[in-house]
Structures are given as structure tokens and as C-alpha cells.
């Protein structure tokens, strides 16, 4: 087997020898002129920058601290790539379980045929406190321009043998060569969870040393409706399973039960679940007086959501204690929801703490029992076998009876300590989320249209619209509705039911529209007025990541357009129905003329919220045809 691994490495070496003068990695400060003259990435021509190499070397010192040497070199091709010169390295420095040492950084340029090196001033390297657990080292490279090469190296020291660093071969930049070398003592056993899709070389050396390498790694594209980059990156994760040294034989969180027990024994998590809060007796008494469980949940959810201010930090734990956060009325997501859990529990609601990973943070692998991937805590109320509540009071726009949008299609881990139940639960909403459009348009002979649009939003579309309106303001919100279509002018906007969670949000718009493609004899118009239905987000013929809408979409568009005097209908799109091969999406269009008006009705219904990349060819073809039909125009002719 070792001969096979050696052969793979020799193949990589031969490839690099033929493709370029630069070896797989180079010592710090040594660089070939060819890399400074490089104009583009050979295997991803449109890249703004690329990683020339990234090398990690992990070993243990005599105290079994984990030392990771990182050396990274990046080539910048154009002005858009200059942002890569702003570096932020996050680590667990707040609780001193990790530290960074030996940081060196420099910019390398080619000036009049000579190599010019400018080092990063150590006074311009800053340590930033994120919270009591997390810290960041932040710096920027000087003298950056297209053609620059930047490189930096540092040591990451972890004082916890369970905190073995994960390695991501793939990122938002193409990577010419990525290498990880590990030297793990024989008494330690780490489980490896690999996600690798391309040729992968592994070499076993003496003293438990192992080197893994991949060449020519494409970037993870930023595709519409994808999950996080981490979910889609080629990577290897490590989990400590056992320590075996003679008489000593210890096992760690190799089951979800152990993960749950560790959390409950952690003062920053389990120790906070029953902390008494200032003035809680009055709130609990009022909740207990309510008739139904839903009434209690709704009241307490609103009480915590409206009392506490979220500090924009997702965390599982409370580092300063929930009573302190409650008194200050400010906390991270974990603190706010542990407070909510506590009040619900004291009020007689069957509730459990649940740790979650937000969609942007990435998915949790159920085959990898560990709490580190989770980044927040919520309160979980299982009502029955078909109904449960996932409560996050940190977001002002969440409602109690709806799984938070940023947790849809993720896994949550809940803990029932009394019955020793520690289970993963898939968080989803299987009901269709509706959005209705009612359009009344009056077309005039001068190729203008005036009218009204009613938009009725349910569930997530309701909360999304309210959040966008309240955070952006009316001007930016109307621009969002128009999608910068300068021909459509929104003259007024009125909301109904904005403050009533149980009712759909109704938006009433008055508009003017210039039908600019018309001429003296013909009027052309698209009955789909809002631009969000005009641009197909799935134009690419290839797809590298799964499509995750979060929830099922259901759209209904009804329109009535009066025909101006002196004109008649010259061409109408045909009424048609279309269904995906797997019947997961259906599209229907009905168009006709009635009483001097053109009447249209479009329905789009999704039966699923997720579509795997393997089925993208059928998905892409369906969307191409559907958007062609959505953009077919109606033609009126002067009599």
C-alpha cells in the first residue's frame, strides 16, 4: 500500500515539474519569478486570485499540546482580488485554549525585473476579542496591486488534545496545491471524516507521520441557493476517540449520549438552565395563569424576544451567566434562548435545550458525534409526533410556531436529561409557503400602464418582507420590489397586518409603468410586472452544489389588464401546463381575453425544498423553459 501512496506523490511531483517551475511548496520568502509573472489560474481562468499553496503541519509537543504550522501563499491577479490581502484568523483565544505565535507576513512584488519584499509591520497586527471564547488576529498586507503575491505563516497552539484542527483543501479561491502533514502519537486515536471528490495522495512515513495532498483544486462557486462553503468544500475532520497508554484507556464523545452528558455538565450550558432571573416570579405566574400550552409559549416567547437585545453573536453558551444577561437585557443567541427555556420550564411547558447549527454555519454530520460544529442554542418543545416548536427569541422577526428560517433543513440536537434521551432532529417545514400577487393594470394608448398590485405574503415570506422593510426603509424596499427596473415606478405602498403574526402580510402598491418596447402600431407588455420573476437564477449549465430553498414555494399570480380603445389583442401566449420529470415542481399558465381585458393566471408549486446537484440537468432545463414562459409578451395592435 505504501508503494501506491508513493507512486501517487510521484505523479503529483511530475505534474508540477511539467506544468510550472514552482514546486508544490517553497520555503518562506523564496519564490520563483514565474509565479510573480503569472497572469491567471491555469485551471480557473476567471479567478481574481488563487492560492499558490497552503501547507499545514500538525504535531504534538512533550506536554501533548497540538502545534499546527501554517504556511499560505496567495497570488492576486486583479483589483477584485485585492480584498484577499485582508486577513482574519479566528481562534479560541478568549478562554486561552488556543494561542497564535510566530506570525510572519509579507508582500512580494516584481519591480523592474527584481523581487521586492515588504513585510507587514507588527504594529499593524491586531488582536480582536470576539467574546469570552473567541478571538481573532487581524492584519492587512501593504503595497498590494495586481500581480502581488502575499504569504504568511504562523503557529496555532491548542492546549486541548480533543481540539485537533480540521483541514479544508477547498475554499472560495482555487488552490494549486494543498498539503496536510500530521504526526500523531500512538496513544491517541482520532477518527477521520473525509469529504474528498478528486485525486488524493496519501503517504505514510515513520513515527506515525502521514501526508495528504491535493493539486489543482477548483474554488467552491457562490451559487444561488447553496448552503455554506464549508458544506461543499473538500475537507478532512478529526475527532478524538480514545487514549490508550498501558493501563490507561479513555474514550471520549464517540456517541451523542456522551456529547449530551458533557454539555449538561458544562457550567456555561447545563449549569445555566436553572439559574433564577430577576423578577421571574411575576412572569412565570402570569404564564401559568394562561389556559393553553400555546398561550404560554406565545406569551413567554414574546416576553423574552421583546425584553432582550441580541448582540449579533451566535453562541451555544453563556459565559457571564444568564442572570447577568437578563439584567443587562443584552445577550448572545445561547443566553437569550437558555433564558427562554428556563421560563418555559418553570411555567410547566415540556421543553428541552437544543443546540443547532445555522444554515450559514454549515451542516452537522450525524456520524461525527461532537458539539463543536453547533453554533447556537434554542428551546425545543415537542408537542406530539407530528408537531414541535423550535424557539429562537434572539431574532425579532421570528415567531414562536415557525421553525426559524436560518435553521431550516438542518439538524438540531436536543437533550432530555431526565429520560437520558439525546437525539438528533431534522428541522424542516413541509408546508408550502405561499405568496400571491393580484395585479390590475390599465393600459393606455400612449404605451403606459397604471394600476395596483396586491402582494399577500404568508409564513417566511411574511417575516422576510417585514424584516427587509424595517431594516432597509421604504425607499430601498421599493427598489427591492422593482429590482431596479427603472420603467416601473411605485407611487405608494401600504401594509396591512404587519403587527399581527397570525395573519398574512398584505402589501398594496400603486404603480406606473412605461411600456418602452412599444411603437406607433403595437403595444408589447409582460404580464409579470415584478422583476423577481423575470431573471432566472439558474442560468449556469453546470451545478457544483445542492439547491436548498429552505422551504417549499407556492406562487399564484393573477392579472387583469384593460385593453385601450382603438386596440385589439394581436398575440397571446398559449395556456400551458408543465411538470418536472419527478413531479416536484409544476407550472401552469392560463391566459385569455374577457370583457375588454386580458386575464392571466400563473401558478408555480414546489413539492420539495431541496434539489440535489445530481438532478440539476433536469432542474436547469425546467427552469429555462419556465422563465421563457414567464417572460413571453402579450401584443396589442392598433385597429
C-alpha positions as CSV (number, residue, x, y, z in Angstrom):
1,X,0.0,0.0,0.0
2,X,2.9,2.4,0.8
3,X,4.2,1.9,-2.7
4,X,0.9,3.0,-4.1
5,X,0.9,6.2,-2.0
6,X,4.5,6.9,-3.0
7,X,3.5,6.5,-6.7
8,X,0.7,9.0,-6.3
9,X,3.0,11.5,-4.8
10,X,5.5,10.9,-7.6
11,X,2.7,11.6,-10.1
12,X,1.9,14.9,-8.4
13,X,5.6,15.8,-8.4
14,X,5.8,15.0,-12.2
15,X,2.7,17.1,-12.9
16,X,4.1,20.1,-11.2
17,X,7.5,19.7,-12.8
18,X,5.9,19.8,-16.2
19,X,3.3,22.5,-15.5
20,X,5.5,25.0,-13.8
21,X,8.9,25.8,-12.3
22,X,7.4,26.3,-8.8
23,X,7.5,23.1,-6.6
24,X,4.5,22.0,-4.5
25,X,5.6,24.2,-1.6
26,X,8.5,26.6,-1.0
27,X,10.3,27.9,2.0
28,X,9.1,31.2,3.4
29,X,10.5,34.1,1.4
30,X,11.7,32.0,-1.5
31,X,9.6,32.5,-4.7
32,X,10.1,31.8,-8.4
33,X,9.8,34.6,-11.0
34,X,7.3,32.5,-12.9
35,X,4.8,32.9,-10.0
36,X,5.3,36.7,-9.9
37,X,4.7,36.8,-13.7
38,X,1.7,34.5,-13.5
39,X,-1.4,36.3,-15.1
40,X,-4.2,33.8,-14.4
41,X,-5.0,30.5,-12.8
42,X,-4.4,27.6,-15.3
43,X,-7.5,25.6,-14.2
44,X,-9.8,28.5,-13.3
45,X,-9.2,31.3,-15.8
46,X,-11.6,33.9,-14.4
47,X,-10.3,33.7,-10.8
48,X,-9.4,37.1,-9.2
49,X,-6.8,35.4,-7.0
50,X,-5.6,31.9,-6.3
51,X,-3.8,30.1,-3.5
52,X,-0.4,29.0,-4.8
53,X,0.0,26.6,-1.9
54,X,-1.3,26.0,1.6
55,X,0.7,23.8,3.9
56,X,-0.2,22.6,7.3
57,X,2.0,20.5,9.6
58,X,0.5,19.2,12.9
59,X,2.4,17.6,15.7
60,X,2.4,17.3,19.5
61,X,4.9,18.6,21.9
62,X,6.0,16.8,25.1
63,X,3.0,18.1,27.0
64,X,0.6,16.8,24.3
65,X,-0.2,20.3,23.2
66,X,-1.2,20.4,19.5
67,X,1.1,22.5,17.4
68,X,0.0,23.4,13.9
69,X,2.4,25.2,11.5
70,X,0.5,27.0,8.7
71,X,2.2,28.5,5.6
72,X,-0.1,30.0,2.9
73,X,0.8,31.9,-0.3
74,X,-1.8,33.7,-2.4
75,X,-1.4,35.3,-5.9
76,X,-3.5,38.4,-6.7
77,X,-4.5,38.8,-10.4
78,X,-6.6,41.9,-10.5
79,X,-8.1,44.7,-8.4
80,X,-11.1,42.5,-7.5
81,X,-8.6,40.1,-5.9
82,X,-7.0,42.7,-3.6
83,X,-9.5,42.0,-0.9
84,X,-7.7,38.8,-0.2
85,X,-4.9,40.9,1.4
86,X,-7.2,41.5,4.4
87,X,-6.6,38.6,6.7
88,X,-8.6,37.5,9.7
89,X,-7.6,34.4,11.7
90,X,-10.1,33.3,14.3
91,X,-9.2,31.0,17.2
92,X,-10.2,30.1,20.7
93,X,-8.2,32.7,22.4
94,X,-10.7,34.1,24.8
95,X,-10.6,31.1,27.1
96,X,-6.9,30.6,26.3
97,X,-7.5,27.1,24.9
98,X,-5.6,28.2,21.8
99,X,-3.0,30.8,21.0
100,X,-1.1,32.0,17.9
101,X,2.6,32.6,17.8
102,X,5.4,33.3,15.3
103,X,3.2,35.2,12.8
104,X,5.2,36.5,9.8
105,X,3.6,38.1,6.8
106,X,4.9,39.9,3.7
107,X,4.0,41.2,0.2
108,X,6.1,40.1,-2.7
109,X,6.1,42.1,-6.0
110,X,8.1,42.1,-9.2
111,X,9.5,45.6,-9.7
112,X,11.6,46.3,-12.9
113,X,12.5,42.6,-13.0
114,X,13.7,42.5,-9.4
115,X,11.9,40.8,-6.5
116,X,10.7,43.4,-3.9
117,X,9.5,42.3,-0.5
118,X,7.6,44.4,2.0
119,X,7.0,42.9,5.4
120,X,3.8,43.5,7.4
121,X,4.6,45.9,10.3
122,X,4.0,44.0,13.6
123,X,2.4,47.2,14.9
124,X,-0.3,46.7,12.3
125,X,-1.2,43.2,13.5
126,X,-4.2,43.5,15.9
127,X,-5.8,41.1,18.4
128,X,-9.6,41.3,18.5
129,X,-11.8,39.9,21.2
130,X,-15.0,38.4,19.7
131,X,-16.3,37.1,23.0
132,X,-15.1,35.3,26.1
133,X,-14.2,32.2,24.0
134,X,-13.3,33.5,20.5
135,X,-10.5,35.9,19.4
136,X,-9.2,37.0,16.1
137,X,-5.8,38.1,14.7
138,X,-6.4,40.7,12.0
139,X,-4.0,42.4,9.6
140,X,-3.7,43.7,6.0
141,X,-0.8,43.4,3.6
142,X,0.9,46.6,2.3
143,X,1.7,47.6,-1.3
144,X,-1.0,45.4,-2.9
145,X,-1.6,45.6,-6.6
146,X,-2.5,43.2,-9.4
147,X,0.4,40.7,-9.7
148,X,1.3,40.8,-6.0
149,X,2.0,37.6,-4.1
150,X,1.2,37.6,-0.4
151,X,2.3,35.0,2.1
152,X,2.1,34.4,5.8
153,X,2.9,31.7,8.3
154,X,2.1,31.2,12.0
155,X,1.8,28.6,14.7
156,X,-1.5,27.7,16.2
157,X,-1.1,26.0,19.6
158,X,-4.0,24.1,21.1
159,X,-3.9,23.1,24.8
160,X,-6.7,20.6,24.4
161,X,-5.9,17.2,22.7
162,X,-9.6,17.0,21.6
163,X,-9.2,20.1,19.6
164,X,-7.4,18.7,16.6
165,X,-7.6,21.2,13.7
166,X,-9.8,20.4,10.7
167,X,-8.2,20.9,7.3
168,X,-10.1,22.4,4.3
169,X,-8.4,21.7,1.0
170,X,-11.0,23.8,-0.8
171,X,-12.3,27.3,-0.3
172,X,-13.7,30.3,-2.2
173,X,-10.3,30.6,-4.1
174,X,-8.8,28.0,-6.4
175,X,-5.9,26.2,-4.8
176,X,-2.9,25.0,-6.8
177,X,-1.6,22.7,-4.0
178,X,-2.8,21.9,-0.5
179,X,-0.9,19.7,1.8
180,X,-1.5,18.4,5.4
181,X,1.1,16.6,7.3
182,X,0.2,15.0,10.7
183,X,2.3,13.3,13.3
184,X,0.0,11.7,15.9
185,X,1.4,9.9,19.0
186,X,0.5,6.2,19.0
187,X,-1.5,6.5,22.3
188,X,-4.1,8.8,20.6
189,X,-6.7,7.7,18.1
190,X,-8.6,10.2,16.0
191,X,-11.5,9.3,13.8
192,X,-11.2,10.9,10.3
193,X,-14.2,12.1,8.4
194,X,-13.1,12.8,4.9
195,X,-15.1,14.6,2.1
196,X,-12.8,14.3,-1.0
197,X,-14.0,14.2,-4.6
198,X,-10.8,14.3,-6.6
199,X,-7.4,12.6,-6.8
200,X,-5.9,12.5,-3.4
201,X,-2.4,11.4,-2.4
202,X,-1.6,9.9,1.0
203,X,1.9,9.0,2.2
204,X,2.6,7.1,5.3
205,X,6.1,7.8,6.9
206,X,7.8,6.7,10.1
207,X,6.8,7.8,13.6
208,X,3.1,7.8,12.7
209,X,3.6,10.6,10.2
210,X,1.1,10.9,7.4
211,X,0.9,13.4,4.5
212,X,-2.2,14.1,2.4
213,X,-2.1,16.3,-0.7
214,X,-4.4,17.5,-3.5
215,X,-3.4,19.5,-6.6
216,X,-5.4,21.9,-8.8
217,X,-8.4,22.3,-6.5
218,X,-11.2,24.5,-8.0
219,X,-12.9,27.1,-5.9
220,X,-16.3,26.4,-4.4
221,X,-18.6,28.6,-6.5
222,X,-21.0,31.0,-5.0
223,X,-24.2,29.5,-6.5
224,X,-27.8,30.6,-5.9
225,X,-29.5,28.9,-3.0
226,X,-26.5,26.9,-1.9
227,X,-25.6,26.2,1.7
228,X,-22.3,27.2,3.3
229,X,-19.0,26.9,1.6
230,X,-17.9,24.6,4.4
231,X,-20.7,22.1,3.5
232,X,-19.4,21.9,-0.1
233,X,-15.6,22.0,0.5
234,X,-13.3,19.1,0.2
235,X,-12.0,18.6,3.7
236,X,-10.9,16.2,6.4
237,X,-12.2,16.5,10.0
238,X,-10.6,14.9,13.1
239,X,-12.3,13.6,16.3
240,X,-10.5,12.3,19.3
241,X,-11.9,8.8,20.2
242,X,-9.6,7.1,22.6
243,X,-6.4,7.5,24.6
244,X,-4.6,4.2,25.2
245,X,-1.4,4.1,27.2
246,X,-0.7,0.9,29.1
247,X,-3.3,0.7,31.9
248,X,-5.0,3.9,30.8
249,X,-7.9,3.5,28.3
250,X,-10.1,6.5,27.9
251,X,-12.9,7.1,25.4
252,X,-14.4,10.4,24.5
253,X,-17.5,11.8,22.9
254,X,-17.9,9.0,20.4
255,X,-21.7,8.9,20.9
256,X,-24.3,11.6,21.0
257,X,-25.2,10.5,24.5
258,X,-21.7,11.4,25.7
259,X,-22.0,14.7,23.8
260,X,-25.2,15.5,25.7
261,X,-23.8,14.5,29.0
262,X,-20.8,16.7,28.5
263,X,-23.0,19.6,27.7
264,X,-25.1,19.2,30.7
265,X,-22.0,19.0,32.9
266,X,-20.7,22.2,31.4
267,X,-21.4,25.2,33.6
268,X,-21.7,27.5,30.6
269,X,-24.5,25.3,29.3
270,X,-26.1,22.9,31.7
271,X,-25.2,25.0,34.7
272,X,-27.3,27.9,33.3
273,X,-30.5,26.1,32.6
274,X,-32.0,26.6,36.0
275,X,-30.5,30.0,37.0
276,X,-33.0,32.3,38.8
277,X,-33.7,35.5,37.0
278,X,-34.6,38.9,38.5
279,X,-38.4,39.3,38.5
280,X,-39.1,35.9,37.0
281,X,-41.8,35.0,39.6
282,X,-44.2,37.6,38.1
283,X,-43.6,36.4,34.5
284,X,-44.0,32.7,35.5
285,X,-47.1,33.4,37.5
286,X,-48.7,35.2,34.5
287,X,-47.7,32.3,32.2
288,X,-49.1,29.7,34.5
289,X,-52.5,31.5,34.5
290,X,-52.9,31.1,30.8
291,X,-55.2,28.4,29.6
292,X,-53.3,26.5,26.9
293,X,-49.7,25.5,26.3
294,X,-49.6,27.5,23.1
295,X,-50.8,30.6,25.0
296,X,-47.9,30.1,27.5
297,X,-45.3,29.6,24.7
298,X,-46.5,32.6,22.8
299,X,-46.5,34.9,25.8
300,X,-43.1,33.8,27.1
301,X,-41.6,33.9,23.6
302,X,-42.8,37.4,23.1
303,X,-41.7,38.5,26.6
304,X,-38.1,37.3,26.0
305,X,-37.9,38.5,22.4
306,X,-39.1,42.0,23.3
307,X,-37.1,42.3,26.5
308,X,-33.7,41.1,25.3
309,X,-31.5,42.6,22.7
310,X,-29.4,40.2,20.6
311,X,-25.7,41.2,20.4
312,X,-25.5,39.6,16.9
313,X,-23.4,36.7,18.2
314,X,-24.4,33.1,17.7
315,X,-23.2,31.0,20.7
316,X,-24.2,27.8,22.5
317,X,-23.1,29.0,25.9
318,X,-23.5,31.8,28.4
319,X,-20.0,32.9,29.5
320,X,-21.1,35.5,32.1
321,X,-24.2,33.7,33.2
322,X,-27.8,34.1,32.1
323,X,-28.8,36.2,35.2
324,X,-26.3,38.8,34.1
325,X,-27.5,38.8,30.5
326,X,-31.1,39.1,31.7
327,X,-30.3,42.1,34.0
328,X,-28.4,43.8,31.1
329,X,-31.1,42.9,28.6
330,X,-28.4,42.0,26.1
331,X,-27.1,38.6,25.2
332,X,-25.9,36.2,22.6
333,X,-28.3,33.7,21.0
334,X,-27.5,31.0,23.5
335,X,-28.1,33.2,26.5
336,X,-31.4,34.5,25.2
337,X,-32.7,31.1,24.4
338,X,-31.5,29.5,27.6
339,X,-33.4,32.2,29.4
340,X,-36.5,31.3,27.3
341,X,-36.0,27.6,28.1
342,X,-35.8,28.4,31.8
343,X,-39.0,30.4,31.9
344,X,-40.9,27.8,29.8
345,X,-39.7,25.0,32.1
346,X,-40.7,26.9,35.2
347,X,-44.1,27.6,33.7
348,X,-44.9,23.9,33.2
349,X,-44.1,23.6,29.5
350,X,-42.4,20.4,28.4
351,X,-39.3,22.0,26.9
352,X,-35.7,20.8,26.2
353,X,-32.5,22.6,25.4
354,X,-31.3,22.1,21.8
355,X,-28.1,23.0,20.1
356,X,-28.2,23.9,16.4
357,X,-26.0,25.0,13.5
358,X,-27.4,27.8,11.4
359,X,-27.5,27.4,7.7
360,X,-24.6,29.8,7.1
361,X,-22.5,27.9,9.7
362,X,-22.9,24.6,7.8
363,X,-24.5,21.2,8.3
364,X,-23.7,18.8,11.2
365,X,-22.7,15.3,10.3
366,X,-24.7,12.8,12.4
367,X,-21.9,10.3,12.0
368,X,-19.5,12.6,13.8
369,X,-20.6,13.0,17.4
370,X,-19.3,16.3,18.6
371,X,-20.7,19.6,19.8
372,X,-18.1,21.9,18.3
373,X,-19.9,22.3,14.9
374,X,-23.1,23.6,16.5
375,X,-23.1,27.4,17.0
376,X,-26.3,28.3,18.8
377,X,-28.9,27.1,21.3
378,X,-32.7,27.1,21.0
379,X,-35.6,25.9,23.1
380,X,-37.3,22.8,21.7
381,X,-40.9,21.9,22.5
382,X,-42.1,18.6,21.0
383,X,-45.9,18.8,21.1
384,X,-46.7,15.4,19.5
385,X,-45.4,13.1,16.9
386,X,-46.2,15.5,14.1
387,X,-45.8,18.9,15.7
388,X,-42.9,20.6,17.5
389,X,-41.7,24.2,18.2
390,X,-38.1,25.3,17.7
391,X,-37.9,28.7,19.5
392,X,-35.3,31.3,18.8
393,X,-36.1,34.6,20.6
394,X,-32.9,36.3,19.5
395,X,-34.3,37.4,16.1
396,X,-37.0,40.0,16.5
397,X,-38.7,38.7,13.3
398,X,-39.1,35.1,14.4
399,X,-42.4,33.7,15.5
400,X,-43.0,31.0,18.0
401,X,-44.8,28.5,15.9
402,X,-42.4,28.5,12.9
403,X,-39.0,26.9,12.6
404,X,-36.6,29.8,12.2
405,X,-35.7,30.3,8.6
406,X,-31.9,30.1,9.3
407,X,-32.4,26.6,10.7
408,X,-34.5,25.1,8.0
409,X,-33.1,21.8,6.6
410,X,-30.5,21.5,9.4
411,X,-30.1,19.1,12.3
412,X,-30.7,20.0,15.9
413,X,-29.5,18.0,18.9
414,X,-31.8,18.0,21.9
415,X,-31.3,16.8,25.4
416,X,-33.8,15.2,27.7
417,X,-31.7,14.6,30.8
418,X,-34.4,13.1,33.0
419,X,-35.1,10.3,30.5
420,X,-31.5,10.2,29.2
421,X,-32.6,10.9,25.6
422,X,-30.1,12.6,23.4
423,X,-31.4,12.8,19.8
424,X,-30.7,14.5,16.5
425,X,-33.8,16.0,14.9
426,X,-34.2,17.2,11.3
427,X,-35.6,20.8,11.4
428,X,-37.9,21.4,8.5
429,X,-41.2,22.9,7.3
430,X,-43.1,20.6,5.0
431,X,-46.0,23.0,4.3
432,X,-45.9,25.2,1.2
433,X,-45.1,28.9,1.8
434,X,-47.5,31.0,-0.2
435,X,-47.1,34.3,-2.0
436,X,-50.0,35.7,-4.0
437,X,-49.9,38.6,-6.5
438,X,-53.1,40.3,-7.6
439,X,-52.5,42.8,-10.5
440,X,-54.9,45.3,-12.0
441,X,-53.4,47.3,-14.9
442,X,-54.9,49.9,-17.1
443,X,-53.1,50.1,-20.5
444,X,-53.3,53.4,-22.3
445,X,-52.8,54.3,-25.9
446,X,-49.6,56.2,-25.1
447,X,-47.9,52.9,-24.1
448,X,-48.2,53.5,-20.4
449,X,-49.8,51.4,-17.7
450,X,-51.2,52.4,-14.4
451,X,-52.7,50.2,-11.7
452,X,-52.4,48.4,-8.4
453,X,-50.6,45.3,-7.1
454,X,-51.6,43.4,-4.0
455,X,-48.9,41.1,-2.6
456,X,-50.0,38.7,0.1
457,X,-47.2,37.0,1.9
458,X,-47.5,34.0,4.3
459,X,-45.1,32.5,6.8
460,X,-41.4,33.0,6.0
461,X,-42.2,35.3,3.1
462,X,-44.2,37.5,5.5
463,X,-41.3,37.7,8.1
464,X,-38.7,38.3,5.3
465,X,-40.7,41.2,3.8
466,X,-41.2,42.8,7.2
467,X,-37.5,42.5,8.2
468,X,-36.4,43.9,4.8
469,X,-38.8,46.8,5.1
470,X,-37.9,47.7,8.7
471,X,-34.2,47.3,8.3
472,X,-33.8,48.9,4.9
473,X,-36.5,51.6,4.9
474,X,-39.3,52.2,2.3
475,X,-37.0,53.6,-0.5
476,X,-34.7,50.6,-0.5
477,X,-37.6,48.2,0.0
478,X,-39.5,49.5,-3.1
479,X,-36.2,49.3,-5.0
480,X,-36.0,45.7,-3.9
481,X,-39.6,45.1,-5.2
482,X,-38.8,46.7,-8.5
483,X,-35.4,45.0,-8.6
484,X,-34.1,48.3,-10.1
485,X,-36.5,48.2,-13.0
486,X,-36.4,51.9,-13.9
487,X,-39.5,51.6,-16.1
488,X,-41.7,50.6,-13.1
489,X,-42.5,53.4,-10.7
490,X,-44.1,52.6,-7.3
491,X,-46.1,55.6,-6.3
492,X,-47.4,54.4,-2.9
493,X,-47.0,51.4,-0.6
494,X,-49.4,50.4,2.2
495,X,-49.1,47.5,4.6
496,X,-51.8,45.6,6.5
497,X,-51.3,43.0,9.3
498,X,-47.7,43.9,9.9
499,X,-48.1,43.6,13.6
500,X,-50.4,40.5,13.7
501,X,-48.3,37.4,13.4
502,X,-51.2,35.1,12.8
503,X,-52.4,36.9,9.7
504,X,-50.7,37.1,6.2
505,X,-48.9,40.4,5.3
506,X,-50.9,42.4,2.7
507,X,-48.9,45.0,0.6
508,X,-50.9,47.3,-1.6
509,X,-48.9,49.2,-4.3
510,X,-49.9,51.9,-6.8
511,X,-47.7,51.9,-9.9
512,X,-46.9,53.5,-13.2
513,X,-45.1,51.5,-15.9
514,X,-43.6,52.7,-19.2
515,X,-44.0,50.1,-21.9
516,X,-40.8,51.1,-23.7
517,X,-40.7,48.3,-26.3
518,X,-44.0,49.6,-27.9
519,X,-44.2,51.6,-31.2
520,X,-46.9,53.5,-33.0
521,X,-48.8,50.4,-34.1
522,X,-48.2,47.8,-31.4
523,X,-48.1,47.7,-27.6
524,X,-46.0,45.0,-26.0
525,X,-46.1,44.1,-22.3
526,X,-45.2,41.3,-20.0
527,X,-48.0,40.5,-17.5
528,X,-45.3,39.6,-14.9
529,X,-44.6,43.0,-13.6
530,X,-42.2,42.5,-10.7
531,X,-38.7,41.7,-11.8
532,X,-38.1,38.9,-9.3
533,X,-39.9,36.6,-11.7
534,X,-38.1,37.9,-14.8
535,X,-34.5,36.8,-14.1
536,X,-33.8,33.0,-14.0
537,X,-31.3,32.4,-11.1
538,X,-30.3,29.1,-12.6
539,X,-28.7,30.1,-15.9
540,X,-25.5,28.1,-15.5
541,X,-25.5,24.7,-17.3
542,X,-23.4,23.2,-14.5
543,X,-24.1,22.9,-10.8
544,X,-21.5,22.1,-8.1
545,X,-23.6,22.4,-5.0
546,X,-27.1,21.2,-3.9
547,X,-30.0,23.7,-4.2
548,X,-31.6,24.5,-0.8
549,X,-34.6,26.8,-0.9
550,X,-35.2,26.2,2.8
551,X,-38.9,25.7,2.3
552,X,-41.5,24.8,-0.3
553,X,-42.5,27.7,-2.5
554,X,-46.0,28.3,-3.8
555,X,-46.8,31.2,-6.1
556,X,-50.0,32.5,-7.6
557,X,-50.1,35.4,-9.9
558,X,-53.5,36.8,-11.1
559,X,-53.6,39.7,-13.5
560,X,-56.3,41.7,-15.3
561,X,-55.1,44.3,-18.0
562,X,-57.6,46.6,-19.7
563,X,-57.2,47.0,-23.4
564,X,-57.2,50.7,-24.6
565,X,-59.7,51.8,-27.0
566,X,-58.5,51.6,-30.6
567,X,-56.5,48.5,-29.9
568,X,-57.2,44.7,-30.1
569,X,-55.3,41.6,-29.0
570,X,-52.8,40.6,-31.7
571,X,-50.9,37.8,-29.9
572,X,-51.4,35.9,-26.6
573,X,-49.1,33.3,-25.2
574,X,-50.7,29.9,-25.1
575,X,-52.2,28.4,-21.9
576,X,-49.9,25.6,-20.8
577,X,-49.0,23.2,-18.0
578,X,-45.6,21.8,-17.3
579,X,-44.2,19.4,-14.7
580,X,-40.7,18.4,-13.7
581,X,-39.9,14.7,-14.6
582,X,-40.0,13.8,-10.9
583,X,-43.2,15.9,-10.4
584,X,-41.5,18.0,-7.8
585,X,-42.3,21.3,-9.5
586,X,-45.4,22.2,-11.5
587,X,-46.0,25.3,-13.6
588,X,-49.3,26.4,-15.1
589,X,-50.3,29.4,-17.3
590,X,-53.8,30.3,-18.3
591,X,-54.3,33.4,-20.5
592,X,-57.4,34.7,-22.2
593,X,-59.5,37.7,-23.3
594,X,-62.6,38.7,-21.5
595,X,-64.8,41.8,-21.5
596,X,-62.1,44.1,-22.9
597,X,-59.4,42.8,-20.6
598,X,-56.5,40.3,-20.9
599,X,-56.8,37.9,-18.0
600,X,-53.8,35.9,-16.8
601,X,-53.1,33.3,-14.1
602,X,-49.8,31.7,-13.3
603,X,-49.3,29.1,-10.6
604,X,-45.9,27.6,-9.5
605,X,-45.9,24.9,-6.9
606,X,-42.8,23.2,-5.4
607,X,-43.2,19.8,-3.7
608,X,-39.7,19.9,-2.3
609,X,-37.4,22.4,-0.7
610,X,-34.1,20.7,-1.6
611,X,-32.8,19.6,-5.0
612,X,-29.5,17.6,-5.3
613,X,-26.8,18.6,-7.7
614,X,-27.0,15.2,-9.4
615,X,-30.5,16.1,-10.7
616,X,-29.5,19.6,-11.9
617,X,-29.7,18.9,-15.7
618,X,-33.5,18.3,-15.4
619,X,-33.9,21.1,-12.9
620,X,-32.0,23.5,-15.2
621,X,-34.0,22.6,-18.3
622,X,-37.3,23.0,-16.4
623,X,-36.3,26.5,-15.1
624,X,-35.1,27.6,-18.6
625,X,-38.5,26.7,-20.1
626,X,-40.5,28.1,-17.2
627,X,-38.7,31.5,-17.3
628,X,-39.1,31.7,-21.1
629,X,-42.9,31.3,-20.5
630,X,-42.9,33.8,-17.6
631,X,-41.3,36.4,-20.0
632,X,-43.5,35.8,-23.0
633,X,-45.1,39.1,-24.0
634,X,-48.7,40.0,-24.9
635,X,-49.1,42.0,-28.1
636,X,-51.8,44.6,-28.7
637,X,-52.4,46.0,-32.2
638,X,-53.8,49.4,-33.2
639,X,-57.1,48.9,-35.1
